[in-house]
Amino acid sequence: MADLNAITAAVKAAATELITVAALKPCQILVVGCSTSEIAGQQIGTASSLEVGRAVVAGLLEAAAAAQVYVAAQCCEHLNRALVIEAGAARLYNLPVVTVVPVPKAGGSLATAAFAAMHRPVVVTGIKAHAGLDIGATLIGMHLQPVVVPVRLQVKYVGDAIVTAARTRPPLIGGERAVYRL
């Protein structure tokens, strides 16, 4: 059995660092994809663990609450990579809500745990988040705003799962005469 406290601590540290590096502002969105199977050292989709999902969500929500940002938890491919997010964020960003409740075998353990832990969760079909955290190579890029910039975090692994992170920035336009303020 994985050390759930270590998982929560690693996820909180990774999310906190990413929120800081990405300079996320209150009410912006951090999208997260996670394979609990990969955290446990197994192939993605083969050893889903709701307990590990809860540990991941605990770290995410703690880091997000401190920064006042929203977490969007990506569902698995059986729900077409839909996302669990607070209803307030769905309203704020005018996101299309769908009627489904994720479960471990259709949505995944991260989404299931997020749906249970959030205050007023809804599921949306897609977003354009401001930063992303991918635990176990679940491929979250489709949910990020352009332009995506890789972020190298101090936390490289959660359990046995590789951690990949990204922030976004507005596109730079104009050519050689343009002046930019980032």
Salt bridges, closest charged atoms under 4 A:
GLU62 OE2 - LYS12 NZ 2.68
GLU77 OE2 - HIS78 ND1 3.92
GLU77 OE1 - ARG81 NH1 3.90
